[in-house]
Amino acid sequence: MFGVLAFALPRRRAFGAVLATATYTTYGDALDLGGLSFYSIRIVIVFTLIRVIVRSELKGVRFQAFDALFAAWLIVTCLLYVTLDGSYVNFTERLGYLGDVGGLYIIVRALVRNPDDLAGTVAILALLLIPLAVLMGFERITGRNLFAVLGGVSEWSQVRNGTVRCQGPFNHSILAGTFGAAAFPLMVGLSVFRPRSRALAVVGALSAAFVVYTSGSSGPFSALIVASIGLGMWWIRTQIRVVRWAMLGGLVVIAIVMKAPVWYLISRLSDLIGGDGWYRSKLIDSAVNHFSEWWLIGTGYTAHWMETGIPSSPYSADIVNEFVNQGIRGGLLCLVLFIATLSRSFAAMGTAAKATSTPLGQRYFFWTVGCSLAAHVASFFSVTYFDQTISAYYLVIGSTVVAAAVCDGQGRETPVRQPTRLAPPYRGWRRAAPPAAGIPAER
């Protein structure tokens, strides 16, 4: 059904079919063909790619420098290690990841071309969040996950310290909560950018926050706090460079004062809000101590890094940090490229938020997209994305080019096209004087 919607919906709403698939199907709802697993989200990605090709919707898309950076990272993270070594790693799995991530990015670039397209997609996400919050509320009360009928998720929710950790259609409660935490700032931005959708955006924001609450996980809660702090920093956006340097200086001072490495702050934070922060700190410590094993091309064997592993793989520790995961997938090069994509995305959102030639509501909307990305980055310290949560992440990453379109990439605003029509008659007909630089002509 969602594949049909991907074909039938107008371009600016078509990505909503992908989000709907991510929100209401599981990884257990799959079709196995020749050893390849076609999950529902993967099938819809294929359908949407076919739609993009058939309708030639990539014709109006201009290749940007960020596209090259993203492509370089994707190739390295998927193919560098398995091409040069490949031991302990499933090559088919990496190809599947290449298709999923590359397909999602191409789809976002083809379908989401301007702020209005992005706002329409966020409005669809708000509609999807409301029933999801209701279903996860039912799971919170009863401890039973109704999405279990689709397969891939347990019927009975995990309980930790007396708290039900709801996961809905996602593969883990942390991923479910992350989906809500990253959606929350987008709802806030939608309420400002599109006032006629304010009621929907408010309900969507409440639903997103409720999804975080029902997940019962500290990682999504921390991501929501980071996103909320980011929203509040809008008022000091012109001083954000000072804030960044102050944060860096603070970390340096803490690193000097602490007896343990600075990443053990995650463990200290978990003592306050709960969660297994010690394991996450220890994982980073192990990655640093085993730097020689992964820095060149990555590694497929990390079982000796931690005392406990994962049942599904005897060769791997439980990698619950996306930055560590990037290092073991493709070495130091992969990690640097991954951080570069995040850095360029933040820079594009920040520059678009300060482009004075655009309406204030649009600038704030881009700022909230950056806050959504900040929520994802916060979650990267507690989980790796291994399910349909990637659809929400790559919607934000793909929107980087939309934000960059506001500016020329060097911090200067894109020149406003001058009108060619005649001005109203005043002291005889004459052409209107060109408007001042950066100020749209009145109509």
Secondary structure, DSSP 4 states (H G I P E B T S, - for coil): -HHHHHHHS-HHHHHHHHHHHHHH--TTSEEEETTEEEEHHHHHHHHHHHHHHHTTTTTTPPP-HHHHHHHHHHHIIIIIHHHHT-TTS-HHHHHHHHHHHHHHHHHHHHH--SHHHHHHHHHHHHHHHHHHHHHHHHHHHHSB-GGGGGSSS-SB-EEETTEEE--TTSSSHHHHHHHHHHHHHHHHHHHHH-GGGHHHHHHHHHHHHHHHHHHT-HHHHHHHHHHHHHHHGGGGGGGHHHHHHHHHHHHHHHHHH-SS-GGGHHHHHHHHH-S-HHHHHHHHHHHHHTHHHHTTT--S--TTTSS-EETTEEEEE----HHHHHHHHHHHHHHHHHHHHHHHHHHHHHHHHT-TTS-HHHHHHHHHHHHHHHHHHHHTTT----STTHHHHHHHHHHHHHHHTTB-SSSPBPPPPPP-SBPPPSSS--BPPPPPTT-PPP-
